[in-house]
Amino acid sequence: MSIGTIIVLIVLAVVVVLIIRKIVSDRKNGKSCCGSGCTYCAMNEDCNNKRENS
């Protein structure tokens, strides 16, 4: 592997770790990663039950 390939792999790994960390943090704070309304969502009942119980 060349040095360029190694640098790109390290940068990609850091970005993936940061994304996963953000998702986990948002879930712990009760934020949804869904960007739309719940009307047509298959998990509508589960999400609404969690919000009501909180």
PDB file of N, H, CA, C and O in Angstrom:
ATOM      1  N   MET A   1       0.832  -1.184   0.000  1.00  0.00           N
ATOM      2  CA  MET A   1       0.000   0.000   0.000  1.00  0.00           C
ATOM      3  C   MET A   1       0.875   1.246   0.000  1.00  0.00           C
ATOM      4  O   MET A   1       1.917   1.311   0.654  1.00  0.00           O
ATOM      5  N   SER A   2       0.418   2.211  -0.745  1.00  0.00           N
ATOM      6  H   SER A   2      -0.427   2.158  -1.275  1.00  0.00           H
ATOM      7  CA  SER A   2       1.165   3.470  -0.782  1.00  0.00           C
ATOM      8  C   SER A   2       0.741   4.361   0.380  1.00  0.00           C
ATOM      9  O   SER A   2      -0.284   4.115   1.016  1.00  0.00           O
ATOM     10  N   ILE A   3       1.519   5.379   0.648  1.00  0.00           N
ATOM     11  H   ILE A   3       2.351   5.579   0.131  1.00  0.00           H
ATOM     12  CA  ILE A   3       1.234   6.300   1.744  1.00  0.00           C
ATOM     13  C   ILE A   3      -0.088   7.038   1.514  1.00  0.00           C
ATOM     14  O   ILE A   3      -0.813   7.332   2.465  1.00  0.00           O
ATOM     15  N   GLY A   4      -0.398   7.336   0.244  1.00  0.00           N
ATOM     16  H   GLY A   4       0.190   7.098  -0.528  1.00  0.00           H
ATOM     17  CA  GLY A   4      -1.658   8.003  -0.086  1.00  0.00           C
ATOM     18  C   GLY A   4      -2.864   7.155   0.273  1.00  0.00           C
ATOM     19  O   GLY A   4      -3.849   7.663   0.808  1.00  0.00           O
ATOM     20  N   THR A   5      -2.789   5.875  -0.016  1.00  0.00           N
ATOM     21  H   THR A   5      -1.988   5.462  -0.451  1.00  0.00           H
ATOM     22  CA  THR A   5      -3.868   4.952   0.305  1.00  0.00           C
ATOM     23  C   THR A   5      -4.065   4.854   1.813  1.00  0.00           C
ATOM     24  O   THR A   5      -5.197   4.832   2.297  1.00  0.00           O
ATOM     25  N   ILE A   6      -2.983   4.796   2.538  1.00  0.00           N
ATOM     26  H   ILE A   6      -2.064   4.814   2.145  1.00  0.00           H
ATOM     27  CA  ILE A   6      -3.058   4.698   4.001  1.00  0.00           C
ATOM     28  C   ILE A   6      -3.701   5.958   4.583  1.00  0.00           C
ATOM     29  O   ILE A   6      -4.526   5.868   5.492  1.00  0.00           O
ATOM     30  N   ILE A   7      -3.331   7.119   4.070  1.00  0.00           N
ATOM     31  H   ILE A   7      -2.661   7.192   3.331  1.00  0.00           H
ATOM     32  CA  ILE A   7      -3.896   8.374   4.572  1.00  0.00           C
ATOM     33  C   ILE A   7      -5.398   8.433   4.293  1.00  0.00           C
ATOM     34  O   ILE A   7      -6.178   8.834   5.157  1.00  0.00           O
ATOM     35  N   VAL A   8      -5.801   8.033   3.085  1.00  0.00           N
ATOM     36  H   VAL A   8      -5.167   7.708   2.383  1.00  0.00           H
ATOM     37  CA  VAL A   8      -7.223   8.034   2.745  1.00  0.00           C
ATOM     38  C   VAL A   8      -7.988   7.076   3.646  1.00  0.00           C
ATOM     39  O   VAL A   8      -9.079   7.411   4.107  1.00  0.00           O
ATOM     40  N   LEU A   9      -7.448   5.902   3.905  1.00  0.00           N
ATOM     41  H   LEU A   9      -6.562   5.630   3.530  1.00  0.00           H
ATOM     42  CA  LEU A   9      -8.107   4.933   4.783  1.00  0.00           C
ATOM     43  C   LEU A   9      -8.242   5.478   6.209  1.00  0.00           C
ATOM     44  O   LEU A   9      -9.276   5.279   6.847  1.00  0.00           O
ATOM     45  N   ILE A  10      -7.235   6.145   6.701  1.00  0.00           N
ATOM     46  H   ILE A  10      -6.395   6.307   6.182  1.00  0.00           H
ATOM     47  CA  ILE A  10      -7.292   6.722   8.048  1.00  0.00           C
ATOM     48  C   ILE A  10      -8.351   7.819   8.113  1.00  0.00           C
ATOM     49  O   ILE A  10      -9.121   7.884   9.071  1.00  0.00           O
ATOM     50  N   VAL A  11      -8.390   8.676   7.105  1.00  0.00           N
ATOM     51  H   VAL A  11      -7.764   8.623   6.327  1.00  0.00           H
ATOM     52  CA  VAL A  11      -9.388   9.748   7.075  1.00  0.00           C
ATOM     53  C   VAL A  11     -10.795   9.160   7.030  1.00  0.00           C
ATOM     54  O   VAL A  11     -11.679   9.614   7.757  1.00  0.00           O
ATOM     55  N   LEU A  12     -11.009   8.164   6.190  1.00  0.00           N
ATOM     56  H   LEU A  12     -10.291   7.795   5.599  1.00  0.00           H
ATOM     57  CA  LEU A  12     -12.322   7.525   6.105  1.00  0.00           C
ATOM     58  C   LEU A  12     -12.706   6.862   7.422  1.00  0.00           C
ATOM     59  O   LEU A  12     -13.861   6.947   7.838  1.00  0.00           O
ATOM     60  N   ALA A  13     -11.767   6.209   8.079  1.00  0.00           N
ATOM     61  H   ALA A  13     -10.828   6.140   7.741  1.00  0.00           H
ATOM     62  CA  ALA A  13     -12.040   5.564   9.358  1.00  0.00           C
ATOM     63  C   ALA A  13     -12.437   6.599  10.405  1.00  0.00           C
ATOM     64  O   ALA A  13     -13.357   6.363  11.188  1.00  0.00           O
ATOM     65  N   VAL A  14     -11.758   7.737  10.426  1.00  0.00           N
ATOM     66  H   VAL A  14     -11.011   7.929   9.789  1.00  0.00           H
ATOM     67  CA  VAL A  14     -12.085   8.801  11.381  1.00  0.00           C
ATOM     68  C   VAL A  14     -13.485   9.341  11.115  1.00  0.00           C
ATOM     69  O   VAL A  14     -14.249   9.562  12.054  1.00  0.00           O
ATOM     70  N   VAL A  15     -13.828   9.555   9.859  1.00  0.00           N
ATOM     71  H   VAL A  15     -13.207   9.375   9.096  1.00  0.00           H
ATOM     72  CA  VAL A  15     -15.153  10.059   9.506  1.00  0.00           C
ATOM     73  C   VAL A  15     -16.237   9.072   9.933  1.00  0.00           C
ATOM     74  O   VAL A  15     -17.258   9.482  10.486  1.00  0.00           O
ATOM     75  N   VAL A  16     -16.035   7.798   9.689  1.00  0.00           N
ATOM     76  H   VAL A  16     -15.206   7.465   9.241  1.00  0.00           H
ATOM     77  CA  VAL A  16     -17.011   6.775  10.076  1.00  0.00           C
ATOM     78  C   VAL A  16     -17.174   6.744  11.597  1.00  0.00           C
ATOM     79  O   VAL A  16     -18.297   6.657  12.094  1.00  0.00           O
ATOM     80  N   VAL A  17     -16.090   6.812  12.324  1.00  0.00           N
ATOM     81  H   VAL A  17     -15.178   6.883  11.921  1.00  0.00           H
ATOM     82  CA  VAL A  17     -16.162   6.806  13.789  1.00  0.00           C
ATOM     83  C   VAL A  17     -16.937   8.029  14.293  1.00  0.00           C
ATOM     84  O   VAL A  17     -17.753   7.914  15.207  1.00  0.00           O
ATOM     85  N   LEU A  18     -16.682   9.182  13.705  1.00  0.00           N
ATOM     86  H   LEU A  18     -16.019   9.275  12.962  1.00  0.00           H
ATOM     87  CA  LEU A  18     -17.397  10.391  14.114  1.00  0.00           C
ATOM     88  C   LEU A  18     -18.889  10.302  13.811  1.00  0.00           C
ATOM     89  O   LEU A  18     -19.708  10.749  14.614  1.00  0.00           O
ATOM     90  N   ILE A  19     -19.248   9.737  12.675  1.00  0.00           N
ATOM     91  H   ILE A  19     -18.583   9.374  12.023  1.00  0.00           H
ATOM     92  CA  ILE A  19     -20.658   9.570  12.321  1.00  0.00           C
ATOM     93  C   ILE A  19     -21.346   8.625  13.296  1.00  0.00           C
ATOM     94  O   ILE A  19     -22.443   8.914  13.774  1.00  0.00           O
ATOM     95  N   ILE A  20     -20.713   7.508  13.589  1.00  0.00           N
ATOM     96  H   ILE A  20     -19.822   7.273  13.201  1.00  0.00           H
ATOM     97  CA  ILE A  20     -21.299   6.545  14.529  1.00  0.00           C
ATOM     98  C   ILE A  20     -21.435   7.169  15.911  1.00  0.00           C
ATOM     99  O   ILE A  20     -22.446   6.969  16.585  1.00  0.00           O
ATOM    100  N   ARG A  21     -20.438   7.915  16.335  1.00  0.00           N
ATOM    101  H   ARG A  21     -19.616   8.078  15.788  1.00  0.00           H
ATOM    102  CA  ARG A  21     -20.490   8.584  17.644  1.00  0.00           C
ATOM    103  C   ARG A  21     -21.642   9.581  17.713  1.00  0.00           C
ATOM    104  O   ARG A  21     -22.313   9.684  18.740  1.00  0.00           O
ATOM    105  N   LYS A  22     -21.873  10.305  16.641  1.00  0.00           N
ATOM    106  H   LYS A  22     -21.328  10.222  15.807  1.00  0.00           H
ATOM    107  CA  LYS A  22     -22.976  11.270  16.583  1.00  0.00           C
ATOM    108  C   LYS A  22     -24.330  10.570  16.647  1.00  0.00           C
ATOM    109  O   LYS A  22     -25.236  11.029  17.342  1.00  0.00           O
ATOM    110  N   ILE A  23     -24.466   9.472  15.932  1.00  0.00           N
ATOM    111  H   ILE A  23     -23.730   9.099  15.368  1.00  0.00           H
ATOM    112  CA  ILE A  23     -25.724   8.719  15.937  1.00  0.00           C
ATOM    113  C   ILE A  23     -26.009   8.166  17.331  1.00  0.00           C
ATOM    114  O   ILE A  23     -27.138   8.256  17.814  1.00  0.00           O
ATOM    115  N   VAL A  24     -25.005   7.602  17.974  1.00  0.00           N
ATOM    116  H   VAL A  24     -24.088   7.529  17.582  1.00  0.00           H
ATOM    117  CA  VAL A  24     -25.181   7.062  19.323  1.00  0.00           C
ATOM    118  C   VAL A  24     -25.535   8.178  20.301  1.00  0.00           C
ATOM    119  O   VAL A  24     -26.408   8.003  21.151  1.00  0.00           O
ATOM    120  N   SER A  25     -24.873   9.304  20.188  1.00  0.00           N
ATOM    121  H   SER A  25     -24.163   9.446  19.498  1.00  0.00           H
ATOM    122  CA  SER A  25     -25.154  10.451  21.055  1.00  0.00           C
ATOM    123  C   SER A  25     -26.588  10.942  20.866  1.00  0.00           C
ATOM    124  O   SER A  25     -27.284  11.231  21.839  1.00  0.00           O
ATOM    125  N   ASP A  26     -27.024  11.035  19.614  1.00  0.00           N
ATOM    126  H   ASP A  26     -26.458  10.800  18.823  1.00  0.00           H
ATOM    127  CA  ASP A  26     -28.388  11.475  19.342  1.00  0.00           C
ATOM    128  C   ASP A  26     -29.417  10.498  19.901  1.00  0.00           C
ATOM    129  O   ASP A  26     -30.436  10.919  20.448  1.00  0.00           O
ATOM    130  N   ARG A  27     -29.162   9.213  19.770  1.00  0.00           N
ATOM    131  H   ARG A  27     -28.334   8.871  19.325  1.00  0.00           H
ATOM    132  CA  ARG A  27     -30.096   8.210  20.299  1.00  0.00           C
ATOM    133  C   ARG A  27     -30.195   8.308  21.817  1.00  0.00           C
ATOM    134  O   ARG A  27     -31.285   8.194  22.376  1.00  0.00           O
ATOM    135  N   LYS A  28     -29.066   8.520  22.483  1.00  0.00           N
ATOM    136  H   LYS A  28     -28.181   8.613  22.029  1.00  0.00           H
ATOM    137  CA  LYS A  28     -29.083   8.646  23.940  1.00  0.00           C
ATOM    138  C   LYS A  28     -29.858   9.879  24.389  1.00  0.00           C
ATOM    139  O   LYS A  28     -30.451   9.892  25.467  1.00  0.00           O
ATOM    140  N   ASN A  29     -29.848  10.918  23.551  1.00  0.00           N
ATOM    141  H   ASN A  29     -29.366  10.908  22.675  1.00  0.00           H
ATOM    142  CA  ASN A  29     -30.563  12.157  23.870  1.00  0.00           C
ATOM    143  C   ASN A  29     -31.996  12.143  23.361  1.00  0.00           C
ATOM    144  O   ASN A  29     -32.694  13.152  23.467  1.00  0.00           O
ATOM    145  N   GLY A  30     -32.449  11.024  22.812  1.00  0.00           N
ATOM    146  H   GLY A  30     -31.883  10.205  22.725  1.00  0.00           H
ATOM    147  CA  GLY A  30     -33.820  10.883  22.359  1.00  0.00           C
ATOM    148  C   GLY A  30     -34.127  11.496  21.020  1.00  0.00           C
ATOM    149  O   GLY A  30     -35.296  11.642  20.662  1.00  0.00           O
ATOM    150  N   LYS A  31     -33.112  11.860  20.272  1.00  0.00           N
ATOM    151  H   LYS A  31     -32.162  11.741  20.563  1.00  0.00           H
ATOM    152  CA  LYS A  31     -33.337  12.440  18.952  1.00  0.00           C
ATOM    153  C   LYS A  31     -33.495  11.317  17.935  1.00  0.00           C
ATOM    154  O   LYS A  31     -32.916  10.240  18.081  1.00  0.00           O
ATOM    155  N   SER A  32     -34.277  11.585  16.918  1.00  0.00           N
ATOM    156  H   SER A  32     -34.747  12.460  16.799  1.00  0.00           H
ATOM    157  CA  SER A  32     -34.501  10.606  15.863  1.00  0.00           C
ATOM    158  C   SER A  32     -33.583  10.893  14.694  1.00  0.00           C
ATOM    159  O   SER A  32     -33.279  12.051  14.404  1.00  0.00           O
ATOM    160  N   CYS A  33     -33.144   9.853  14.028  1.00  0.00           N
ATOM    161  H   CYS A  33     -33.390   8.913  14.263  1.00  0.00           H
ATOM    162  CA  CYS A  33     -32.331  10.050  12.830  1.00  0.00           C
ATOM    163  C   CYS A  33     -33.225  10.094  11.599  1.00  0.00           C
ATOM    164  O   CYS A  33     -32.745  10.228  10.473  1.00  0.00           O
ATOM    165  N   CYS A  34     -34.507   9.981  11.822  1.00  0.00           N
ATOM    166  H   CYS A  34     -34.897   9.873  12.736  1.00  0.00           H
ATOM    167  CA  CYS A  34     -35.485  10.074  10.745  1.00  0.00           C
ATOM    168  C   CYS A  34     -35.758  11.545  10.465  1.00  0.00           C
ATOM    169  O   CYS A  34     -35.967  12.324  11.395  1.00  0.00           O
ATOM    170  N   GLY A  35     -35.758  11.927   9.215  1.00  0.00           N
ATOM    171  H   GLY A  35     -35.588  11.294   8.460  1.00  0.00           H
ATOM    172  CA  GLY A  35     -35.940  13.329   8.891  1.00  0.00           C
ATOM    173  C   GLY A  35     -37.346  13.707   8.467  1.00  0.00           C
ATOM    174  O   GLY A  35     -37.596  14.861   8.119  1.00  0.00           O
ATOM    175  N   SER A  36     -38.266  12.756   8.489  1.00  0.00           N
ATOM    176  H   SER A  36     -38.063  11.819   8.772  1.00  0.00           H
ATOM    177  CA  SER A  36     -39.598  13.071   7.991  1.00  0.00           C
ATOM    178  C   SER A  36     -40.659  12.772   9.031  1.00  0.00           C
ATOM    179  O   SER A  36     -40.346  12.377  10.154  1.00  0.00           O
ATOM    180  N   GLY A  37     -41.892  12.959   8.662  1.00  0.00           N
ATOM    181  H   GLY A  37     -42.146  13.280   7.749  1.00  0.00           H
ATOM    182  CA  GLY A  37     -43.006  12.698   9.557  1.00  0.00           C
ATOM    183  C   GLY A  37     -43.199  11.209   9.772  1.00  0.00           C
ATOM    184  O   GLY A  37     -42.607  10.387   9.073  1.00  0.00           O
ATOM    185  N   CYS A  38     -44.014  10.878  10.723  1.00  0.00           N
ATOM    186  H   CYS A  38     -44.495  11.546  11.291  1.00  0.00           H
ATOM    187  CA  CYS A  38     -44.210   9.479  11.103  1.00  0.00           C
ATOM    188  C   CYS A  38     -45.431   8.848  10.453  1.00  0.00           C
ATOM    189  O   CYS A  38     -45.707   7.672  10.691  1.00  0.00           O
ATOM    190  N   THR A  39     -46.159   9.583   9.650  1.00  0.00           N
ATOM    191  H   THR A  39     -45.935  10.538   9.456  1.00  0.00           H
ATOM    192  CA  THR A  39     -47.418   9.099   9.105  1.00  0.00           C
ATOM    193  C   THR A  39     -47.263   7.782   8.358  1.00  0.00           C
ATOM    194  O   THR A  39     -48.040   6.854   8.585  1.00  0.00           O
ATOM    195  N   TYR A  40     -46.295   7.684   7.490  1.00  0.00           N
ATOM    196  H   TYR A  40     -45.664   8.437   7.306  1.00  0.00           H
ATOM    197  CA  TYR A  40     -46.154   6.496   6.653  1.00  0.00           C
ATOM    198  C   TYR A  40     -45.007   5.591   7.098  1.00  0.00           C
ATOM    199  O   TYR A  40     -44.643   4.659   6.382  1.00  0.00           O
ATOM    200  N   CYS A  41     -44.449   5.851   8.248  1.00  0.00           N
ATOM    201  H   CYS A  41     -44.745   6.609   8.830  1.00  0.00           H
ATOM    202  CA  CYS A  41     -43.322   5.060   8.745  1.00  0.00           C
ATOM    203  C   CYS A  41     -43.806   3.720   9.285  1.00  0.00           C
ATOM    204  O   CYS A  41     -44.831   3.654   9.963  1.00  0.00           O
ATOM    205  N   ALA A  42     -43.078   2.664   8.989  1.00  0.00           N
ATOM    206  H   ALA A  42     -42.245   2.717   8.438  1.00  0.00           H
ATOM    207  CA  ALA A  42     -43.425   1.334   9.482  1.00  0.00           C
ATOM    208  C   ALA A  42     -43.252   1.229  10.997  1.00  0.00           C
ATOM    209  O   ALA A  42     -43.889   0.393  11.637  1.00  0.00           O
ATOM    210  N   MET A  43     -42.404   2.064  11.565  1.00  0.00           N
ATOM    211  H   MET A  43     -41.886   2.743  11.045  1.00  0.00           H
ATOM    212  CA  MET A  43     -42.141   2.031  13.012  1.00  0.00           C
ATOM    213  C   MET A  43     -42.952   3.096  13.758  1.00  0.00           C
ATOM    214  O   MET A  43     -42.622   3.430  14.896  1.00  0.00           O
ATOM    215  N   ASN A  44     -43.982   3.621  13.149  1.00  0.00           N
ATOM    216  H   ASN A  44     -44.249   3.349  12.224  1.00  0.00           H
ATOM    217  CA  ASN A  44     -44.767   4.706  13.714  1.00  0.00           C
ATOM    218  C   ASN A  44     -45.241   4.405  15.130  1.00  0.00           C
ATOM    219  O   ASN A  44     -45.058   5.226  16.030  1.00  0.00           O
ATOM    220  N   GLU A  45     -45.840   3.255  15.337  1.00  0.00           N
ATOM    221  H   GLU A  45     -45.989   2.588  14.606  1.00  0.00           H
ATOM    222  CA  GLU A  45     -46.376   2.919  16.664  1.00  0.00           C
ATOM    223  C   GLU A  45     -45.272   2.800  17.702  1.00  0.00           C
ATOM    224  O   GLU A  45     -45.437   3.259  18.832  1.00  0.00           O
ATOM    225  N   ASP A  46     -44.160   2.199  17.340  1.00  0.00           N
ATOM    226  H   ASP A  46     -44.026   1.827  16.421  1.00  0.00           H
ATOM    227  CA  ASP A  46     -43.054   2.041  18.288  1.00  0.00           C
ATOM    228  C   ASP A  46     -42.468   3.383  18.683  1.00  0.00           C
ATOM    229  O   ASP A  46     -42.209   3.620  19.863  1.00  0.00           O
ATOM    230  N   CYS A  47     -42.257   4.261  17.721  1.00  0.00           N
ATOM    231  H   CYS A  47     -42.467   4.069  16.763  1.00  0.00           H
ATOM    232  CA  CYS A  47     -41.711   5.580  18.021  1.00  0.00           C
ATOM    233  C   CYS A  47     -42.658   6.377  18.900  1.00  0.00           C
ATOM    234  O   CYS A  47     -42.228   6.992  19.876  1.00  0.00           O
ATOM    235  N   ASN A  48     -43.918   6.372  18.571  1.00  0.00           N
ATOM    236  H   ASN A  48     -44.267   5.872  17.778  1.00  0.00           H
ATOM    237  CA  ASN A  48     -44.889   7.133  19.344  1.00  0.00           C
ATOM    238  C   ASN A  48     -45.031   6.595  20.757  1.00  0.00           C
ATOM    239  O   ASN A  48     -45.214   7.371  21.695  1.00  0.00           O
ATOM    240  N   ASN A  49     -44.951   5.275  20.928  1.00  0.00           N
ATOM    241  H   ASN A  49     -44.803   4.645  20.166  1.00  0.00           H
ATOM    242  CA  ASN A  49     -45.027   4.691  22.270  1.00  0.00           C
ATOM    243  C   ASN A  49     -43.838   5.113  23.114  1.00  0.00           C
ATOM    244  O   ASN A  49     -43.994   5.394  24.302  1.00  0.00           O
ATOM    245  N   LYS A  50     -42.658   5.164  22.525  1.00  0.00           N
ATOM    246  H   LYS A  50     -42.530   4.936  21.559  1.00  0.00           H
ATOM    247  CA  LYS A  50     -41.461   5.566  23.249  1.00  0.00           C
ATOM    248  C   LYS A  50     -41.549   7.026  23.657  1.00  0.00           C
ATOM    249  O   LYS A  50     -41.138   7.387  24.760  1.00  0.00           O
ATOM    250  N   ARG A  51     -42.081   7.872  22.777  1.00  0.00           N
ATOM    251  H   ARG A  51     -42.415   7.578  21.881  1.00  0.00           H
ATOM    252  CA  ARG A  51     -42.213   9.291  23.092  1.00  0.00           C
ATOM    253  C   ARG A  51     -43.221   9.522  24.202  1.00  0.00           C
ATOM    254  O   ARG A  51     -43.007  10.366  25.071  1.00  0.00           O
ATOM    255  N   GLU A  52     -44.328   8.772  24.180  1.00  0.00           N
ATOM    256  H   GLU A  52     -44.502   8.086  23.473  1.00  0.00           H
ATOM    257  CA  GLU A  52     -45.360   8.944  25.200  1.00  0.00           C
ATOM    258  C   GLU A  52     -44.883   8.444  26.561  1.00  0.00           C
ATOM    259  O   GLU A  52     -45.242   9.018  27.589  1.00  0.00           O
ATOM    260  N   ASN A  53     -44.080   7.387  26.577  1.00  0.00           N
ATOM    261  H   ASN A  53     -43.788   6.921  25.742  1.00  0.00           H
ATOM    262  CA  ASN A  53     -43.610   6.807  27.842  1.00  0.00           C
ATOM    263  C   ASN A  53     -42.479   7.599  28.454  1.00  0.00           C
ATOM    264  O   ASN A  53     -42.183   7.423  29.636  1.00  0.00           O
ATOM    265  N   SER A  54     -41.836   8.464  27.692  1.00  0.00           N
ATOM    266  H   SER A  54     -42.076   8.606  26.732  1.00  0.00           H
ATOM    267  CA  SER A  54     -40.686   9.214  28.195  1.00  0.00           C
ATOM    268  C   SER A  54     -41.106  10.359  29.053  1.00  0.00           C
ATOM    269  O   SER A  54     -40.259  11.095  29.559  1.00  0.00           O
TER     270      SER A  54
END
